[in-house]
Each structure stands twice: as C-alpha cells, then as structure tokens.
C-alpha cells in the first residue's frame, strides 16, 4: 500500500445527501461528498459540495476545511455571519452550533477528526 493519496475525484463515486429534515430551514439543498481517505482514529478527508439552502449545524467533530468555490455563510448561535468564498479556510470545533447557508453552490475540501 502506498503512503500517499491524491484527491482524484474522477476515480471516486460521490455519495449523495441532504440536511436532516428537522435541521432544514430554507430551500432544498443537496450534498455530494467524495470521501477520499480514512485513517485510524476516525480521521476523514475528502471533498463536499452543496447546492443553495439553509440548515442548522451541530458539530460533535473537529473539522478543517478550505472553500474551493461558491459562497456560503456560516453563523454561530449568537454570533455574526461569516461569509466564506474560494480561498477561505476555517476550523469548526466540537460544540459549534449555528447555521450553514449556501448562497451559491459551494465546494470545499475537508479533514474531519471524530
């Protein structure tokens, strides 16, 4: 087994998804997730894409991500909206609660630790 992995999305079948109905606020957002790699200890890396809509988010995991394209707004409960566009990076820690609004279809790469 090689000790590296590239993000070759053409070689991976994406998983389709959507926010849980009880978290949906507005629209009918659809997700596509390309899970590129997984490591011991609950670490995942890949690419996620979502179409416009708004839903509540609650993080039990730690996530680093880098916005590749699109425009989203992440708002922590009681906080100010943070507009995210291509080139922006963010870490969301366990316990983060708020909303994710996709204004323009957004694609990000991510690393998640459960």
Long-range contacts (C-beta under 8 A, 24 or more apart in sequence): 5-36, 5-37, 5-45, 7-34, 7-36, 7-46, 7-47, 7-109, 9-34, 9-36, 9-47, 12-36, 14-49, 19-53, 19-55, 19-56, 20-55, 23-55, 23-56, 23-57, 24-53, 24-54, 24-55, 25-53, 25-54, 25-55, 25-56, 25-99, 26-53, 26-54, 26-101, 27-51, 27-52, 27-53, 27-54, 28-53, 29-53, 29-54, 29-55, 29-102, 41-113, 41-114, 42-112, 42-113, 42-114, 43-111, 43-112, 43-113, 43-114, 44-110, 44-111, 44-112, 44-114, 45-109, 45-110, 45-111, 45-112, 46-109, 46-110, 47-107, 47-108, 47-109, 47-110, 48-107, 48-108, 48-109, 48-110, 49-105, 49-106, 49-107, 49-108, 50-100, 50-102, 50-105, 50-106, 51-102, 51-105, 52-102, 52-103, 52-104, 52-105, 53-101, 53-102, 54-99, 54-100, 54-101, 54-102, 55-99, 55-100, 56-97, 56-98, 56-99, 57-96, 57-97, 57-98, 57-99, 57-100, 58-96, 58-97, 59-92, 59-93, 59-94, 59-95, 59-96, 59-97, 60-94, 60-114, 61-94, 61-112, 61-113, 61-114, 62-91, 62-92, 62-93, 62-94, 62-112, 62-113, 63-91, 63-92, 63-110, 63-111, 63-112, 63-113, 64-89, 64-90, 64-91, 64-110, 64-111, 65-89, 65-90, 65-92, 65-108, 65-109, 65-110, 65-111, 66-108, 66-109, 66-110, 67-106, 67-107, 67-108, 68-107, 68-108, 68-109, 69-105, 69-106, 69-107, 70-102, 70-103, 70-104, 70-105, 70-106, 70-107, 71-102, 71-103, 71-104, 71-106, 72-100, 72-101, 72-102, 72-103, 72-104, 72-106, 73-99, 73-100, 73-101, 73-103, 74-98, 74-99, 74-100, 74-101, 75-99, 75-101
